[in-house]
Amino acid sequence: MVLSENDAGKRLTSAAAKGDVAEVRRMLEECRVHPDTVNEFGKTAIQVMMMGNTSMASVLLENGADPNIQDHFGITPAHDAARTGFLDTLRVLVDYGASLNVPDQSGALPIHIAIREGHRDVVEYLAPRSNLGHQDTRGDTALDVAMATCTPDMVELLKRQLDSTLALQS
């Protein structure tokens, strides 16, 4: 079956959003739909999938989906996984080359988002992999965000990571 690019994008993203891994796999392998084909809203399957579905993420990434694709706000799948707290999906994204230091339109890295959302396990994973000196458009680093959100455990975690990074650099 030959699909127009418009139909292919719509069907692929719909299947991804529903969590239908078998249909996504079929479209990628049998219909040879590129995993970054966009739907009518300009979104790809990895951008609309349920972030808790690591199987979906794996199938899309194994078939060449761009783990660093950004929407018009600069949001990447890593930002979405950090926002929603799905650490397993974030790990899959990183395994397939997702950068954790790509800022969104507001200059926020995934770690900024995870701190704001209170996902400590995600912050713990991101801290050693993120540029902790990066400032968002307001000039806030990850530590500044943690202090502003009054999360002492995250402040301590980030301070330890910063100390560890400085010790390695000396």
Disulfide bonds with the S-S distance in Angstrom:
none
